[in-house]
């Protein structure tokens, strides 16, 4: 009866209590950081003795933080666009192509996801030092695109596998060119996959720390590099304010994704 | 098979992969191979970097510590994740979706944000120490940060979703009738758990555990911020060797060791669960 929710008996209470505890553990840092960001104590006393918005004011008044956020957004947007485009083309090959080495290719394109980032970070940093791309926006975008590509390929290829190719063929029979059929029939049908790919690859770049630490220069810093630097210096509440805004962004993206999923499943 | 010879050797439909292949080949494969070559050529050809790596007590300790932390994190993650996955696998979906939402939120929250929260929570004067002292459970603040405890808490927090989510799938795949049969045949809940449920979910535990272990081995950010200098992990050592000591030869050699271990374990994982499931159905 261990897999029957209604017949678990006393065990159900134990499991439910434990699950609630773990859920609280998972939620604790997220809630904590938000409360902290409104607390008035510079020394992060908790529970806060008073509430304030001054850390947000300090954050938004500091051009270093604003620039870092803008740099991050710019790099992540470019990396997302590039990896969705490249990933879309690659997915068609991986799902529909019939050529030797297809499995190998699939493995190769997904490897950046499993290789420890630090190995890729120092490798690409050394390479970019040699060809003059270290510390440049274009270098950042290329490196982040490599890391984001698996997160673009997986949802797109999954969506493409679930799409019945005979619909595309029917469009061609009815007089559409193969390109027209793909653009007007296939792409709209897998749009949820493409959208997920865009969000995941944006986040893969936006949240990326390790490559960014190496690639950053004094004039080119992404948000995670700025946070990393602040964390190593001191635990200022300004970081809590920045972190809370990031949590807000995450929540928005989660809600948008959930809404789109629901709409598509209707 | 009679009809296929025409196709053999053809590259039908491979063109779309060219941009991806070029990108990954030029900016991933070439840099990584160049780095590995550097480990045997910098500062001079030979294996002296590997000799230095395995001959020095400091570096050997880093290796051992890396494996120790990864093993502890994996073990704790499995023990914590299993009951949660079990509950989520059989819970009414309406209730379960709240827990799911929390899991996804914690997983999607910026890594530095989560780590920062733990840095503040685990401080000597942090909330956890103060709460425990307030409750009279401890009288002195516990050392929870810059040591193994800090790394374990922070890493388990990050790894839990990666263990819970695949385990739910593994548990849902078990036919509840097998447990009903066990109960009918007179097995106590403990016997049914130890002899039916646990063995049947073992492949899922092993696959998820291996993934957590591999991910933990190469982790950089959380150990660097929550760990102490005395228990440095491999990824941080590699970064430091290259960034602060500018010793590219030694750093490359250490990176190569990490790469080989990771890829070997990954291959094992691939064999265990099959490439398709690992790639999320791709």
Interface residues (C-beta under 8 A of the other chain):
Chain A: X1 X2 X3 X4 X5 X8 X9 X11 X15 X16 X18 X19 X22 X23 X25 X26 X27 X28 X29 X30 X32 X33 X36 X44 X46 X85 X86 X87 X89 X90 X91 X92 X93 X94 X96 X97 X98 X99 X100 X102 X103 X105 X106 X107 X108 X109 X110 X111 X112 X114 X115 X116 X117 X118 X119 X120 X121 X122 X123 X124 X125 X126 X127 X142 X143 X145 X146 X149 X153 X154 X157 X158 X161 X203 X207 X209 X210 X213 X214 X224 X227 X228 X231 X235 X239 X240 X243 X246 X247 X250 X251 X253 X254
Chain B: X7 X9 X10 X11 X12 X13 X14 X15 X16 X17 X18 X19 X20 X21 X23 X24 X27 X28 X29 X30 X31 X32 X34 X35 X38 X80 X83 X84 X86 X87 X88 X89 X90 X91 X92 X98 X99 X101 X102 X103 X104 X105 X106 X108 X109 X110 X111 X112 X113 X114 X115 X116 X117 X118 X119 X120 X121 X123 X126 X127 X130 X157 X160 X161 X171 X174 X176 X179 X180 X183 X189 X192 X193 X196 X197 X214 X217 X218 X219 X220 X221 X225 X235 X238 X239 X242 X243 X248 X251 X252 X255 X258 X259 X262 X263 X266 X275 X279 X280 X281 X282
